[in-house]
Amino acid sequence: MTGAVELPPLRDVIARHGLSASKALGQNFLFDSQLLARIARIPGDLADAEVLEVGPGPGGLTRALLAQGARVTAIERDRRCIPALAELEAAYPGKLRVIEGDATEIDARALFEGAPHIVSNLPYNVGTALLIGWLSAAWRPWWETLTLMFQREVADRIVAGAGDDAYGRLAVLSQWRSAARIAMPVHRSAFTPPPKVMSAVVHITPTEAPAGVDLAVLERLTAAAFGQRRKMLRQSVRGVPGAIEALEAEGIDPTRRAETVDVAAFVAVARRLSERP
């Protein structure tokens, strides 16, 4: 661990600033320093690396990232947390930049010259929307890796394979040009207040994008296929011009259902559709 600084206990900081987790903002605080340190180590060596953190709250994960030697840019919507984060800025001069605002409205890419790691205990109410935005970036993306906390149900949807109950559009979008894995589960009791559901940290690393595939076409195809997942593909994708012909050209029986078709097969069909005039 590099750059560790003696800090008061996070619970004391929260009490001193009168902070409490906001249900409206999807907040749940983590206090376990060992758990937070494990999360901060998932992306690898962060010494002097740029890191984007969304929704740091009072700064539990921020502390762990700074202790790893990272240079952190934190976007926080809850102005109640800004004074606590300002104390961290003072404790780690030049290592923490705090931006007050809504991460869904800020052009995070413009904040960095290089490619940052994104490491966040994401607010549950905006986590999936932020992930889809990051995955829909031009490829290779402007970020290096994603290490993100989600509800376990969402994490399972990100990493699911064909045939899994959780398999759907989010799995295809997450895996067609990146590698996604569950890095660690997190029990609900680790949070204050404890949420009603379990959580998990997902780690996503970009890979080369398959040639000849238009993301908009893949999104349109999977929206149709999984939008009516109980129906056979020949019914669910009939509104996508050329989709049934593309399925047959790839040797995919159109009487199958979407959840039985793996990511590579969806990519192959999308490639054929992308080649259409």
PEDABEL-V88890 format. One record per backbone hydrogen bond with DSSP energy under -1.0 kcal/mol. CO is the residue of the C=O (numbers start at 1). NH is the residue of the N-H. If there is no record, write none. Layout:
co->CO nh->NH
co->CO nh->NH
This chain:
co->9 nh->13
co->10 nh->14
co->11 nh->15
co->12 nh->16
co->13 nh->17
co->14 nh->19
co->22 nh->27
co->23 nh->26
co->26 nh->124
co->29 nh->192
co->32 nh->36
co->33 nh->37
co->34 nh->38
co->35 nh->39
co->36 nh->40
co->37 nh->41
co->39 nh->42
co->41 nh->44
co->46 nh->49
co->49 nh->71
co->50 nh->117
co->51 nh->73
co->52 nh->119
co->53 nh->75
co->56 nh->59
co->59 nh->63
co->60 nh->64
co->61 nh->65
co->62 nh->66
co->63 nh->67
co->65 nh->70
co->66 nh->69
co->69 nh->48
co->71 nh->51
co->72 nh->97
co->73 nh->53
co->74 nh->99
co->75 nh->55
co->76 nh->101
co->78 nh->81
co->81 nh->85
co->82 nh->86
co->83 nh->87
co->84 nh->88
co->85 nh->89
co->86 nh->90
co->87 nh->91
co->88 nh->92
co->92 nh->95
co->95 nh->72
co->97 nh->74
co->99 nh->76
co->102 nh->105
co->106 nh->108
co->108 nh->111
co->109 nh->112
co->116 nh->144
co->117 nh->52
co->118 nh->147
co->120 nh->122
co->120 nh->149
co->123 nh->126
co->123 nh->127
co->126 nh->130
co->127 nh->131
co->128 nh->132
co->129 nh->133
co->130 nh->134
co->131 nh->135
co->132 nh->136
co->134 nh->137
co->145 nh->118
co->146 nh->204
co->147 nh->120
co->148 nh->202
co->150 nh->200
co->151 nh->155
co->152 nh->156
co->153 nh->157
co->154 nh->158
co->155 nh->159
co->156 nh->160
co->161 nh->164
co->164 nh->167
co->168 nh->172
co->169 nh->173
co->170 nh->174
co->171 nh->175
co->172 nh->176
co->177 nh->207
co->179 nh->205
co->181 nh->203
co->184 nh->201
co->186 nh->199
co->187 nh->190
co->188 nh->191
co->192 nh->29
co->198 nh->152
co->199 nh->186
co->200 nh->150
co->201 nh->183
co->201 nh->184
co->202 nh->148
co->203 nh->181
co->204 nh->146
co->205 nh->179
co->214 nh->218
co->215 nh->219
co->216 nh->220
co->217 nh->221
co->218 nh->222
co->219 nh->223
co->220 nh->224
co->221 nh->225
co->222 nh->226
co->223 nh->227
co->228 nh->231
co->232 nh->235
co->232 nh->236
co->233 nh->237
co->237 nh->240
co->240 nh->243
co->242 nh->246
co->243 nh->247
co->244 nh->248
co->245 nh->249
co->246 nh->250
co->247 nh->252
co->248 nh->251
co->253 nh->256
co->254 nh->234
co->256 nh->233
co->257 nh->260
co->258 nh->261
co->259 nh->163
co->262 nh->266
co->263 nh->267
co->264 nh->268
co->265 nh->269
co->266 nh->270
co->267 nh->271
co->268 nh->272
co->269 nh->273
co->270 nh->274
co->271 nh->275
